[in-house]
Amino acid sequence: MSGLLIAIVSGLITLTASFFVAMYQARVELRKYTRQLEEKYTTSLFNKRLEVYPLLFKAVADLNNSIEYGNQNRQLLIELQSKYDAWISANGIFLTPTTAHMLWGYHNYLVELLWQYHDDSIPEEKWVEIRNIQVTIGRFLRAEIGVFETKAAGAPKLETPFVQDIIAKLNQSSEKISSRFRILKDDPDAIIKKRIRDGS
């Protein structure tokens, strides 16, 4: 009788141990599967941003080029608004909360601006503001896809006198453009930050 009892107890212990081992293995597998899903989702989201962000970057950069060359007009802004709204409708779901807040804020800004000047030409100071906001939007888009954090495969040699002279000349032009569009050196995003603070 005692032998049977020992066999039963041993069997129960073995069964219990097997149960807990199976539960542990199942949890390990579940965590592994969940981690794989998260990694796959993160990779897919990043790849989608890498695909669609350059399209919006190009749209705002093209208008900025027109503004900087003095070729801006209301029709160009209307065309930008159409492209911008279409992009947000199709791809806004992929934005981080911070960038989404900025991009939707700019959508509202354009609606307000084009309504305010629907019969009049847009004043120069507004074109300056548009350009500066769009520069900041471009920075946000580039940051989200890791442009500023990714190391280049190689680096150009900047120490040669010839290259230094070119850089100095280009810096002079950049300073003039920055001054023209009132970009503050210490805070280049001052305009958009003010609009976010004001809730507009």
DOKESE-146445 format. One record per residue (C-alpha): residue number from 1; residue in one letter; x, y, z. Coordinates in nm, 4 decimals, always signed. Each point is the difference from the previous one (the first is absolute). Example, Ala and Ser with C-alpha at 12.3 -4.5 7.8 and 13.67 -1.06 7.14 Angstrom:
2
<r nr="1" rest="A" east="+1.2300" north="-0.4500" up="+0.7800"/>
<r nr="2" rest="S" east="+0.1370" north="+0.3440" up="-0.0660"/>
***
This chain:
200
<r nr="1" rest="M" east="+0.0000" north="+0.0000" up="+0.0000"/>
<r nr="2" rest="S" east="+0.2825" north="+0.2384" up="+0.0913"/>
<r nr="3" rest="G" east="+0.1688" north="-0.0788" up="-0.3321"/>
<r nr="4" rest="L" east="-0.3158" north="+0.0930" up="-0.1882"/>
<r nr="5" rest="L" east="-0.0284" north="+0.3229" up="+0.1964"/>
<r nr="6" rest="I" east="+0.3621" north="+0.0857" up="-0.0763"/>
<r nr="7" rest="A" east="-0.0607" north="-0.0674" up="-0.3683"/>
<r nr="8" rest="I" east="-0.3093" north="+0.2216" up="+0.0013"/>
<r nr="9" rest="V" east="+0.1819" north="+0.2829" up="+0.1792"/>
<r nr="10" rest="S" east="+0.2974" north="-0.0298" up="-0.2344"/>
<r nr="11" rest="G" east="-0.2315" north="+0.0087" up="-0.2971"/>
<r nr="12" rest="L" east="-0.1757" north="+0.3097" up="+0.1307"/>
<r nr="13" rest="I" east="+0.3320" north="+0.1738" up="+0.0621"/>
<r nr="14" rest="T" east="+0.1189" north="-0.0877" up="-0.3495"/>
<r nr="15" rest="L" east="-0.3289" north="+0.1164" up="-0.1502"/>
<r nr="16" rest="T" east="+0.0106" north="+0.3273" up="+0.1948"/>
<r nr="17" rest="A" east="+0.3618" north="+0.0618" up="-0.0970"/>
<r nr="18" rest="S" east="-0.0777" north="-0.0724" up="-0.3646"/>
<r nr="19" rest="F" east="-0.2944" north="+0.2407" up="+0.0170"/>
<r nr="20" rest="F" east="+0.2105" north="+0.2847" up="+0.1363"/>
<r nr="21" rest="V" east="+0.2812" north="-0.0684" up="-0.2468"/>
<r nr="22" rest="A" east="-0.2526" north="+0.0049" up="-0.2846"/>
<r nr="23" rest="M" east="-0.1515" north="+0.3236" up="+0.1322"/>
<r nr="24" rest="Y" east="+0.3450" north="+0.1605" up="+0.0241"/>
<r nr="25" rest="Q" east="+0.0915" north="-0.1094" up="-0.3518"/>
<r nr="26" rest="A" east="-0.3316" north="+0.1315" up="-0.1313"/>
<r nr="27" rest="R" east="+0.0605" north="+0.3386" up="+0.1640"/>
<r nr="28" rest="V" east="+0.3513" north="+0.0148" up="-0.1424"/>
<r nr="29" rest="E" east="-0.1306" north="-0.0805" up="-0.3470"/>
<r nr="30" rest="L" east="-0.2796" north="+0.2565" up="+0.0365"/>
<r nr="31" rest="R" east="+0.2455" north="+0.2725" up="+0.1027"/>
<r nr="32" rest="K" east="+0.2269" north="-0.0959" up="-0.2882"/>
<r nr="33" rest="Y" east="-0.2910" north="+0.0096" up="-0.2457"/>
<r nr="34" rest="T" east="-0.1215" north="+0.3341" up="+0.1379"/>
<r nr="35" rest="R" east="+0.3497" north="+0.1468" up="-0.0303"/>
<r nr="36" rest="Q" east="+0.0260" north="-0.1237" up="-0.3579"/>
<r nr="37" rest="L" east="-0.3361" north="+0.1581" up="-0.0815"/>
<r nr="38" rest="E" east="+0.1077" north="+0.3305" up="+0.1566"/>
<r nr="39" rest="E" east="+0.3262" north="-0.0030" up="-0.1945"/>
<r nr="40" rest="K" east="-0.1823" north="-0.0811" up="-0.3224"/>
<r nr="41" rest="Y" east="-0.2546" north="+0.2763" up="+0.0629"/>
<r nr="42" rest="T" east="+0.2725" north="+0.2533" up="+0.0837"/>
<r nr="43" rest="T" east="+0.1936" north="-0.0918" up="-0.3138"/>
<r nr="44" rest="S" east="-0.3117" north="+0.0189" up="-0.2176"/>
<r nr="45" rest="L" east="-0.0964" north="+0.3381" up="+0.1465"/>
<r nr="46" rest="F" east="+0.3497" north="+0.1371" up="-0.0533"/>
<r nr="47" rest="N" east="+0.0081" north="-0.1275" up="-0.3592"/>
<r nr="48" rest="K" east="-0.3367" north="+0.1636" up="-0.0679"/>
<r nr="49" rest="R" east="+0.1233" north="+0.3313" up="+0.1394"/>
<r nr="50" rest="L" east="+0.3140" north="-0.0365" up="-0.2097"/>
<r nr="51" rest="E" east="-0.2245" north="-0.0430" up="-0.3045"/>
<r nr="52" rest="V" east="-0.2477" north="+0.2849" up="+0.0535"/>
<r nr="53" rest="Y" east="+0.1807" north="+0.2709" up="+0.1999"/>
<r nr="54" rest="P" east="+0.2238" north="+0.1065" up="-0.2921"/>
<r nr="55" rest="L" east="-0.3137" north="+0.0758" up="-0.2047"/>
<r nr="56" rest="L" east="-0.1167" north="+0.2619" up="+0.2497"/>
<r nr="57" rest="F" east="+0.3539" north="+0.1277" up="+0.0484"/>
<r nr="58" rest="K" east="+0.0255" north="+0.0604" up="-0.3753"/>
<r nr="59" rest="A" east="-0.3372" north="+0.1799" up="-0.0139"/>
<r nr="60" rest="V" east="+0.0913" north="+0.2537" up="+0.2699"/>
<r nr="61" rest="A" east="+0.3597" north="+0.0325" up="-0.1256"/>
<r nr="62" rest="D" east="-0.1210" north="+0.0817" up="-0.3519"/>
<r nr="63" rest="L" east="-0.2181" north="+0.2815" up="+0.1319"/>
<r nr="64" rest="N" east="+0.2849" north="+0.1235" up="+0.2199"/>
<r nr="65" rest="N" east="+0.2239" north="+0.0173" up="-0.3062"/>
<r nr="66" rest="S" east="-0.2604" north="+0.2147" up="-0.1770"/>
<r nr="67" rest="I" east="-0.0231" north="+0.2285" up="+0.3039"/>
<r nr="68" rest="E" east="+0.3771" north="+0.0353" up="+0.0299"/>
<r nr="69" rest="Y" east="+0.0291" north="+0.0854" up="-0.3709"/>
<r nr="70" rest="G" east="-0.2856" north="+0.2499" up="+0.0316"/>
<r nr="71" rest="N" east="-0.2337" north="-0.1934" up="-0.2313"/>
<r nr="72" rest="Q" east="-0.2725" north="-0.0690" up="+0.2555"/>
<r nr="73" rest="N" east="-0.3686" north="+0.0587" up="-0.0720"/>
<r nr="74" rest="R" east="-0.3350" north="-0.0959" up="+0.1430"/>
<r nr="75" rest="Q" east="-0.0597" north="-0.2713" up="-0.2610"/>
<r nr="76" rest="L" east="+0.3187" north="-0.1801" up="+0.1026"/>
<r nr="77" rest="L" east="-0.1183" north="+0.0026" up="+0.3597"/>
<r nr="78" rest="I" east="-0.3407" north="-0.1383" up="-0.1018"/>
<r nr="79" rest="E" east="+0.1741" north="-0.2797" up="-0.1890"/>
<r nr="80" rest="L" east="+0.2190" north="-0.0706" up="+0.3026"/>
<r nr="81" rest="Q" east="-0.3068" north="-0.0101" up="+0.2233"/>
<r nr="82" rest="S" east="-0.1623" north="-0.2565" up="-0.2299"/>
<r nr="83" rest="K" east="+0.3092" north="-0.2231" up="+0.0001"/>
<r nr="84" rest="Y" east="+0.0470" north="+0.0509" up="+0.3740"/>
<r nr="85" rest="D" east="-0.3572" north="-0.0942" up="+0.0914"/>
<r nr="86" rest="A" east="+0.0076" north="-0.3029" up="-0.2317"/>
<r nr="87" rest="W" east="+0.3237" north="-0.1153" up="+0.1639"/>
<r nr="88" rest="I" east="-0.1408" north="+0.0390" up="+0.3521"/>
<r nr="89" rest="S" east="-0.3184" north="-0.1856" up="-0.0945"/>
<r nr="90" rest="A" east="+0.2030" north="-0.2923" up="-0.1362"/>
<r nr="91" rest="N" east="+0.2951" north="-0.0043" up="+0.2408"/>
<r nr="92" rest="G" east="-0.0872" north="+0.1950" up="+0.3153"/>
<r nr="93" rest="I" east="-0.0592" north="-0.3291" up="+0.1805"/>
<r nr="94" rest="F" east="+0.3757" north="-0.0704" up="-0.0081"/>
<r nr="95" rest="L" east="+0.1017" north="+0.3216" up="+0.1801"/>
<r nr="96" rest="T" east="+0.1280" north="+0.0207" up="+0.3555"/>
<r nr="97" rest="P" east="-0.2209" north="+0.2110" up="+0.2327"/>
<r nr="98" rest="T" east="+0.2405" north="+0.2966" up="-0.0010"/>
<r nr="99" rest="T" east="+0.0354" north="+0.0170" up="-0.3770"/>
<r nr="100" rest="A" east="-0.3725" north="-0.0656" up="-0.0471"/>
<r nr="101" rest="H" east="-0.0739" north="+0.2990" up="+0.2230"/>
<r nr="102" rest="M" east="+0.2250" north="+0.2197" up="-0.2118"/>
<r nr="103" rest="L" east="-0.1274" north="-0.1240" up="-0.3358"/>
<r nr="104" rest="W" east="-0.3663" north="+0.0316" up="+0.0929"/>
<r nr="105" rest="G" east="+0.0798" north="+0.3438" up="+0.1425"/>
<r nr="106" rest="Y" east="+0.1465" north="+0.1013" up="-0.3363"/>
<r nr="107" rest="H" east="-0.3078" north="-0.1368" up="-0.1761"/>
<r nr="108" rest="N" east="-0.2141" north="+0.2315" up="+0.2138"/>
<r nr="109" rest="Y" east="+0.2435" north="+0.2856" up="-0.0582"/>
<r nr="110" rest="L" east="-0.0347" north="-0.0355" up="-0.3786"/>
<r nr="111" rest="V" east="-0.3785" north="-0.0155" up="+0.0200"/>
<r nr="112" rest="E" east="-0.0025" north="+0.3177" up="+0.2097"/>
<r nr="113" rest="L" east="+0.2554" north="+0.1804" up="-0.2179"/>
<r nr="114" rest="L" east="-0.1660" north="-0.0764" up="-0.3336"/>
<r nr="115" rest="W" east="-0.3389" north="+0.0962" up="+0.1386"/>
<r nr="116" rest="Q" east="+0.1396" north="+0.3245" up="+0.1438"/>
<r nr="117" rest="Y" east="+0.1621" north="+0.0983" up="-0.3309"/>
<r nr="118" rest="H" east="-0.2463" north="-0.1580" up="-0.2419"/>
<r nr="119" rest="D" east="-0.0428" north="+0.3287" up="-0.1883"/>
<r nr="120" rest="D" east="+0.3362" north="+0.1613" up="+0.0737"/>
<r nr="121" rest="S" east="+0.3633" north="-0.0770" up="-0.0659"/>
<r nr="122" rest="I" east="+0.1863" north="-0.1658" up="+0.2847"/>
<r nr="123" rest="P" east="+0.2393" north="+0.2486" up="+0.1673"/>
<r nr="124" rest="E" east="+0.3736" north="-0.0588" up="+0.0075"/>
<r nr="125" rest="E" east="+0.0135" north="-0.0586" up="+0.3755"/>
<r nr="126" rest="K" east="-0.2433" north="-0.2900" up="-0.0407"/>
<r nr="127" rest="W" east="+0.2195" north="-0.1585" up="-0.2661"/>
<r nr="128" rest="V" east="+0.2917" north="+0.0296" up="+0.2419"/>
<r nr="129" rest="E" east="-0.2072" north="-0.1744" up="+0.2669"/>
<r nr="130" rest="I" east="-0.1124" north="-0.2718" up="-0.2439"/>
<r nr="131" rest="R" east="+0.3580" north="-0.0674" up="-0.1032"/>
<r nr="132" rest="N" east="+0.1263" north="-0.0200" up="+0.3584"/>
<r nr="133" rest="I" east="-0.2807" north="-0.2307" up="+0.1112"/>
<r nr="134" rest="Q" east="+0.0672" north="-0.2291" up="-0.2943"/>
<r nr="135" rest="V" east="+0.3735" north="-0.0087" up="+0.0776"/>
<r nr="136" rest="T" east="-0.0911" north="-0.1200" up="+0.3488"/>
<r nr="137" rest="I" east="-0.2415" north="-0.2602" up="-0.1372"/>
<r nr="138" rest="G" east="+0.2827" north="-0.1292" up="-0.2170"/>
<r nr="139" rest="R" east="+0.2233" north="-0.0328" up="+0.3059"/>
<r nr="140" rest="F" east="-0.2658" north="-0.1967" up="+0.1852"/>
<r nr="141" rest="L" east="-0.0484" north="-0.2391" up="-0.2927"/>
<r nr="142" rest="R" east="+0.3741" north="-0.0556" up="-0.0336"/>
<r nr="143" rest="A" east="+0.0349" north="-0.0608" up="+0.3737"/>
<r nr="144" rest="E" east="-0.2770" north="-0.2631" up="-0.0006"/>
<r nr="145" rest="I" east="+0.1741" north="-0.2113" up="-0.2625"/>
<r nr="146" rest="G" east="+0.3347" north="+0.0284" up="+0.1761"/>
<r nr="147" rest="V" east="+0.1832" north="+0.2269" up="-0.2429"/>
<r nr="148" rest="F" east="+0.1731" north="+0.1901" up="+0.2799"/>
<r nr="149" rest="E" east="+0.0909" north="-0.3116" up="+0.2013"/>
<r nr="150" rest="T" east="+0.1238" north="-0.2277" up="-0.2782"/>
<r nr="151" rest="K" east="+0.3745" north="-0.0044" up="-0.0564"/>
<r nr="152" rest="A" east="+0.1208" north="+0.0496" up="-0.3553"/>
<r nr="153" rest="A" east="+0.1969" north="-0.2765" up="-0.1671"/>
<r nr="154" rest="G" east="+0.2764" north="+0.2508" up="-0.0696"/>
<r nr="155" rest="A" east="+0.0840" north="+0.3629" up="+0.0684"/>
<r nr="156" rest="P" east="+0.1284" north="+0.2641" up="-0.2428"/>
<r nr="157" rest="K" east="+0.3307" north="+0.1670" up="+0.0727"/>
<r nr="158" rest="L" east="-0.0755" north="+0.3502" up="+0.1241"/>
<r nr="159" rest="E" east="+0.3456" north="+0.1137" up="+0.1083"/>
<r nr="160" rest="T" east="+0.1457" north="+0.0878" up="-0.3422"/>
<r nr="161" rest="P" east="+0.0322" north="+0.3764" up="-0.0694"/>
<r nr="162" rest="F" east="-0.2002" north="-0.0323" up="-0.3225"/>
<r nr="163" rest="V" east="-0.2973" north="-0.1600" up="+0.1770"/>
<r nr="164" rest="Q" east="+0.0270" north="+0.2421" up="+0.2923"/>
<r nr="165" rest="D" east="-0.0218" north="+0.2961" up="-0.2395"/>
<r nr="166" rest="I" east="-0.3120" north="-0.1471" up="-0.1626"/>
<r nr="167" rest="I" east="-0.1616" north="-0.0645" up="+0.3375"/>
<r nr="168" rest="A" east="+0.0757" north="+0.3541" up="+0.1149"/>
<r nr="169" rest="K" east="-0.1598" north="+0.1420" up="-0.3147"/>
<r nr="170" rest="L" east="-0.3077" north="-0.2212" up="+0.0394"/>
<r nr="171" rest="N" east="-0.0292" north="+0.0974" up="+0.3661"/>
<r nr="172" rest="Q" east="-0.0123" north="+0.3659" up="-0.1018"/>
<r nr="173" rest="S" east="-0.2926" north="-0.0718" up="-0.2318"/>
<r nr="174" rest="S" east="-0.1722" north="-0.2070" up="+0.2689"/>
<r nr="175" rest="E" east="+0.0366" north="+0.2871" up="+0.2465"/>
<r nr="176" rest="K" east="-0.1620" north="+0.2402" up="-0.2468"/>
<r nr="177" rest="I" east="-0.2924" north="-0.2367" up="-0.0631"/>
<r nr="178" rest="S" east="-0.0421" north="-0.0638" up="+0.3716"/>
<r nr="179" rest="S" east="-0.0057" north="+0.3724" up="+0.0650"/>
<r nr="180" rest="R" east="-0.2486" north="+0.0570" up="-0.2803"/>
<r nr="181" rest="F" east="-0.2406" north="-0.2544" up="+0.1417"/>
<r nr="182" rest="R" east="+0.0588" north="+0.1074" up="+0.3593"/>
<r nr="183" rest="I" east="+0.1152" north="-0.3412" up="+0.1269"/>
<r nr="184" rest="L" east="+0.1412" north="+0.0400" up="+0.3478"/>
<r nr="185" rest="K" east="+0.3346" north="-0.1740" up="+0.0477"/>
<r nr="186" rest="D" east="-0.0731" north="-0.0990" up="+0.3586"/>
<r nr="187" rest="D" east="-0.3518" north="-0.1227" up="-0.0723"/>
<r nr="188" rest="P" east="-0.0727" north="-0.0719" up="-0.3691"/>
<r nr="189" rest="D" east="-0.3365" north="-0.1542" up="+0.0893"/>
<r nr="190" rest="A" east="-0.1289" north="+0.3048" up="+0.1893"/>
<r nr="191" rest="I" east="-0.2983" north="+0.0603" up="-0.2299"/>
<r nr="192" rest="I" east="-0.1412" north="-0.3509" up="+0.0145"/>
<r nr="193" rest="K" east="+0.0668" north="-0.0245" up="+0.3734"/>
<r nr="194" rest="K" east="-0.1987" north="+0.3183" up="+0.0553"/>
<r nr="195" rest="R" east="-0.2896" north="-0.1364" up="-0.2049"/>
<r nr="196" rest="I" east="+0.0041" north="-0.3253" up="+0.2015"/>
<r nr="197" rest="R" east="+0.0091" north="+0.1976" up="+0.3256"/>
<r nr="198" rest="D" east="-0.2916" north="+0.2119" up="-0.1165"/>
<r nr="199" rest="G" east="-0.1932" north="-0.3113" up="-0.0981"/>
<r nr="200" rest="S" east="-0.0386" north="+0.1104" up="-0.3583"/>
***
